[in-house]
Amino acid sequence: MIRSAYTMRLKPGAGSEYKRRHDEIWPELLEALRSAGVLEFSIFLDEGSSTLFAFRKLSESNSVASLAHCAVVQKWWAYMADLMEVNPNNSPVSHALEEVFHLG
């Protein structure tokens, strides 16, 4: 299993709507994530800084890099683009984090 973490950024005041949309996440998006080898996925919000912290557990044989080419993922990015900092293709601006400690 591989652990992966990164940060993203919401636009100010978008926290409630971001949570609401994730409470209603599309089943086809969940299936795409699972099919790509995402075993667990959590996103946490620091409302004071509008920073999102994402943590994933991935299978050793995951294909998460291919998700960027998946139609449902691209549709989700477009749906979320008004709430967060995004790249020109609507993918979230994200910053990978280095794991410096793990108790397991």
WOBELWO-V697305 format. One record per residue. N is the residue number from 1. RES is the residue in one letter. PHI is phi in radians with two decimals (none if undefined). PSI is psi in radians with two decimals (none if undefined). BURIAL is + if it has 24 or more other C-alpha atoms within 12 Angstrom, else -. Layout:
n = {N N}
res = {RES RES}
phi = {PHI PHI}
psi = {PSI PSI}
burial = {BURIAL BURIAL}
This chain:
n = {1 2 3 4 5 6 7 8 9 10 11 12 13 14 15 16 17 18 19 20 21 22 23 24 25 26 27 28 29 30 31 32 33 34 35 36 37 38 39 40 41 42 43 44 45 46 47 48 49 50 51 52 53 54 55 56 57 58 59 60 61 62 63 64 65 66 67 68 69 70 71 72 73 74 75 76 77 78 79 80 81 82 83 84 85 86 87 88 89 90 91 92 93 94 95 96 97 98 99 100 101 102 103 104}
res = {M I R S A Y T M R L K P G A G S E Y K R R H D E I W P E L L E A L R S A G V L E F S I F L D E G S S T L F A F R K L S E S N S V A S L A H C A V V Q K W W A Y M A D L M E V N P N N S P V S H A L E E V F H L G}
phi = {none -1.98 -1.76 -2.45 -2.45 -2.78 -1.98 -2.42 -2.35 -1.56 -1.30 -0.93 1.41 -1.61 -1.02 -1.12 -1.20 -1.04 -1.13 -1.03 -1.14 -1.28 -1.12 -1.99 -0.98 -1.25 -0.99 -1.19 -1.26 -1.02 -1.13 -1.10 -1.11 -1.09 -1.12 -1.46 1.67 -1.43 -1.52 -2.52 -2.67 -2.24 -2.24 -2.02 -2.07 -1.70 -1.08 -1.09 -1.96 1.03 -1.62 -1.77 -2.02 -1.90 -2.30 -2.26 -1.92 -2.07 -1.20 -1.05 -1.78 -1.16 -2.26 -1.07 -1.08 -1.37 -1.06 -1.07 -1.72 -1.45 -1.01 -1.19 -1.18 -1.10 -1.14 -1.11 -1.00 -1.09 -1.12 -1.62 -1.03 -1.29 -1.80 -2.50 -1.26 -2.31 -1.44 -0.96 -1.58 1.32 -1.16 -1.09 -1.19 -2.34 -2.25 -1.12 -1.92 -1.53 -1.33 -1.97 -2.77 -2.61 -1.91 -2.52}
psi = {2.49 2.34 2.43 2.39 2.60 2.88 2.70 3.04 2.28 2.75 2.58 2.36 0.09 0.00 -0.80 -0.76 -0.65 -0.80 -0.75 -0.78 -0.63 -0.49 -0.41 0.56 2.51 2.32 -0.64 -0.48 -0.76 -0.72 -0.70 -0.72 -0.82 -0.73 -0.48 -0.02 0.32 1.97 -0.69 2.62 2.13 2.52 2.27 2.59 2.24 1.72 -0.53 -0.60 -0.02 0.45 2.33 2.40 2.06 2.40 2.27 2.57 2.21 2.59 2.73 -0.55 0.56 2.79 0.67 -0.47 -0.49 -0.23 -0.51 -0.37 0.01 2.25 -0.74 -0.58 -0.77 -0.65 -0.72 -0.78 -0.78 -0.69 -0.60 -0.17 -0.53 -0.18 -0.27 2.93 2.23 2.79 2.99 -0.49 0.21 -0.03 2.53 2.43 2.13 2.69 2.00 2.52 2.49 2.29 2.14 -0.17 2.51 2.27 1.95 none}
burial = {- - + + + + + + + + + - - + + - - + - - - - - - - - - - - - - + + - - + + + + - - - - + + - - - - - + + + + + + - + - - - - - + - - + - - - - - + - - + + - - + + + + + + - - - - - + + + - - - - - - - - - - -}
